[in-house]
């Protein structure tokens, strides 16, 4: 086995600084998978940040990938705004489910208020995880930067939200305004608590993909709020950013090129529906591209299949001028075979080395 030249921390810092690195970094986007391989149940993982950190660190040590610990509660925003969340005791590994949405009818929207992030059930846990990250010596604490549309969906549900987009646009804008205000308040809390230089913004856009929203709908509903968040986060001093384009966002790329303020060395991770090579060229050489091994392959494919797919993506993107990170195309499925994660990382070590 070839000895690693750089540590994961060195490799990632040099990548962002646009300095020479030894090989392509790899980030499997580990979430509940960490609980799966450490024999922890989902309720422990999602409700106890200390246990989530323990699982994350064990998974990182086991696989040796180039990413720090991360933590997120699916539909946590809907929980923060007053919804009810349930995490069954059985099966051991299962995702949380909102059993009640915060908003069920249009007349409830005007009464909706921005929750207190310090006491909100999900956000207070994220803040605690951030404290644990600092205690463990990690220099970057992740702060959620949206999308506002994703928060709105968590509050009311996708079916009602999409119906209101067509019939009650003022209600949607009210939800997006409240969601944006929440994101900005949370961002300021993180900056005050951890320092802007230690904050790394992460945003993901599943609702804005073409399968759910047309490019015109993105431009009318999401774009103004996304622009505001980027401008205000950057003014707060947040200079590190990862943007996940979940699904197909090909026709929205023009806005990321021309209309949304971006910090240098922003990391973009596109879904498998997007041509990663064309996406990298469209966004330009100032930005790092991450991606995009299909998560279905990660879960049900063989280790040989994952290794081959990872090799193909590495060879395609290895010399992207802005830099490249091998990742799945979305969060790693919780029941992914560990051998498949190993195969992904091994492909980086075998084919991702720079001369």
N, C-alpha and C positions, 0 to 999 in steps of 0.2 A: 504493500500500500504506500502511495506517495505521501510523504510527510507534508502537512499543511504549513505554508510559509507564514500566513497571517492568522491572527485570531479573528473571530467573527466581528468583534467591535472594530478592530483595525480595518478590516475589509470594507465594512459599511461606511465608516467615516471617510476613508479614502475614495470610495465610490461617489459619495455626495460631494466631496471636495474636488472631484474630477481628477484625481491622481491615479497613478497606475496601481492596479490590484493584481493578485495572483490568479484568481479564477472568478467566474460568474458566481455571485452570491445566490443563496437559495432560502426562500421563506415559505414553508408549507401552509401558512395561514392557519395555524393550529388554534382551535377553540375547544369545544366539548370533547374532541378527540383526546385531549390531555386527560380528562376524567376517565374516558374509556380505557386507556392503557394503564392507568394507575389504580384501577379498581375502585374508583370513587363514584358515587351516584350523582345524578344531575342536580338534585336538590342541594346537596352539599356544595357542588361546584358553583352554581349560580347564586346561591344565597349567602355563601360565606367566602368573601374575597380572600381571606387567609388560605383557605383550602384550594381556591382557584390558583393562587400564586404558587402554592406547593406543587400542584399538578403541572402547571406551566413550566416550572423550573426543572422538574423531573423529565418532562418530555423533551425539553431543550437539551438537557444533558445526555439523554439517551440517544437522540438522533444527531446532535451536533450541527443544527442549522443556524443560519445567520440572521436571527431575529430575536428580539427581546420578548418578554412575556406580554400577553394581551388578554383583555377581558371585556366581554360584552354580554348583555342579557337580551336575547331576541324579544322584540316588542317591549323593551324596557321603557321606551318613551310613552307608550300607551299606559303603562303602569304608573309612571310618574304623574300623568295628567288625570289620574283617577280611575283608570280601568282596574279590573281584577285579574290577576295572573295565577295560573295553576301549574305546578310542577309535580306530576305524579310520583309516588314512591316506586312504582313499578310500571314499565320496565326500568332497569337501573339507568340506562342512557336514553333520555328523551328530551325533546325541546320544550321550553315553556309554552304555554298556550293562554291567550287572553280569553277568559270565560265571559268577560263583560267589557264592552268598550266604554270609554269615558263619555262619548257622545253617541246618542242613538237617533236624534231627530234635530231638525233645523233650528227649532226654538231654543235648543240648549247651547248653541254656538256662542251667542252673545254673552252668556254667563261664564264661559270658559276663561280661566285665569292662568297666568304663568305660575307654575309651582315653584316652591322654594327649593333650589337645587341641593341645599345642605341637608334637607330632611326628606326629599323625594326618595322613594324606595330604591330605584335603580341608580340614580345619579349619586346618592350618598355612598353606595357601594363602589361605584367607579372612582370616586374621590379617595376612598379607603385603599383601593387597589393602587392608585397613583402613589399614595404614601408608602405602601409596601414596596413599590418599584424603586423609589428613592432609597429606602432603607436597605434594599438589596444591592445598591450600587449602580442601578441603571440611570443613565443621564437623560433619557427621553421619556416623558409622560404623555400618553395619548389623550387628546381632548376631541370629542365628537364635534364635527363641523357640519353635520347634516347628512342627508338633505332635509330641508323643511317639508318637502312633499312626502318623504318617508315618515316623518313624525306625524303629519296630518293623516296618513294612511293608518298608522298605528292607533291614532285617537278614534277614528270613525269607521275604519275598515275600507278595503279597496273598492268594494262594490258601491257603497254609498258615496265615497269620494269621487269616483269616476262619473257617477250619475250627476253629482253636483257640478262637476266641471262643465258638463253640457247644459245643465238647467239652472244652476244656482251659483254662478261664478263669484258673486260677492261673498258667499259663505266660504268658498275655497280660499279666497284672498284673506279673509279674516283668520282662518286656520293657519295659513302660511305666515301671516304677520306674527301671530302668537308663537308659532314654532320658531321663527327667526329670532324673536326677542329672547326666547329661552336659550337658544344656541349661543347668542351673544352674551347673555348673562353668565352662562356656564363658562364660556371662554374667558371672561374677565376674572371669574373666581379662580380658574386654573392659573392664569398669569399671576394673580396676586399671591397664590399659595406656593407655586412651584418656580416662578420666574419664567418670562417669555422665552428665554434661551433654552429652557428645558421642556418646553411644550411642543408637541408634534400633532398637528391637526390631521384628522382622518375623516374623509367624507365618502359616502357611498350612494349610488343613484339607481336603485332597482326600479322605482316607480317611473322614472323618466325614460326608460328604454322604449324603443320603437314599438315593441310588442304591446305596450300599454298606453303610450302617449305619442301623438304625432310630433314632429319637430316644431310645428306651429304652436301646439299646446305647451311644449317645453319653453318656447320663447315667450309666450304670454304669461304663463303661470310660474314656472320655476326660475327662469333666468334672472329676473330682477332681485330676487331674494338671495340667490347664489352669489351674484355680483356683490351685494351688500355684505354678506358674510365674509367673503374673501377680502374685500377692502378693509373692513373693520378689524378682522383678525390680524391682517398684516400691519395695520396701524397700531395694534396692541403689541407688536413686536414678534409675533409668531412667524418663524421663518422656515419651518419644516412642514411638509405637507405630502400626504398620500391621498390620491383620488381613485376610487374604484368605480369604473363604468360597468355596472352589472347589466348584462344583456347587450343588445345592439344599440350603440349610440353614434353610429357612423355619421349620420346626417346632422348630429349636434356638435361635431368636432369643430366646426367653424367658429362656434361661440367660445370654445376653449382656446382657440387660436387667436381670436380677435377681440372678444368682448369681456372676458373674465380675467381679472388681475391675478397673475400667478407669480409665486416666488420662484427664483432660479432653483433648479434641481428638484422640482416637484416630481414625485413618483406617480405615474399613471399605470393602473392595472386594468386592462380591458377584459371583458368576458370572452368566452370561446367563440361567440357569434361574430366577433369582429376579427378581421384580418390583422394580426398583430404587427406584421411588417409594414403594411400600409398605414396603420394607426401611428406607429412610431415615426414614419416619414411625415405624416400630416402634422403631428404635434411638434416635430422639429428636434434638433440636436441639443437643445438646452435641457431637455427633460429625460428622466430615467423611465424606462418602460419595464413593467413587471408582468409576467404571465407565462402562458395561460393554458396549462395542462388541464384538460377537462375533468371536473370533479367527479363526473359519472365514471370515467375511466379510473380515477384514483380509488373509488369505492369498489367497483365490481370487476375491474380489469386485473390481469395478472401482473406480477412484478416485471415480467419481461415486456409486457405492453407499455407499462408506465415508463420504463427505462428507455424504450424505443421512442415514445412520444416526446419525452423530455430531451433526448438527444436531438431530435428534429427541430424542436423549438430553439434549443441552445445554438445549434449551427445556423439557424436562420437569423437569430437576434444577437448573437455574441458580440458582434462589432457595431451594434447600434451606437452612433456617435455620442449619445447622451448617457450610455450605460444601460445595462440590463440585469434584472433579477429574475431568476426562475421561480415561479409561483403557480399554484393552481389558479383556475379562472375565477374562483370564489372561495369562501371559507371551506376548509377541509372537512368533508363529511365525517361525522363522529365515529362511524363504524369502518373507517378506512383500515385495511390490513396494514400493520406496521411495516411489513416487507415492502409495500408499495411506497411508503414514505422513504424508506431506506433506498429504494431504487431511484427515486427522484433525486435524492441527494448524491447518490453514487454517480448518476449521469453528469451532474455538475462537476464532480471531481475528475471524472474520466474525460469529459469533452469540453468543459468550460474553462480550461486553463489558458492563460495568456502567456505568450513567449516573453 
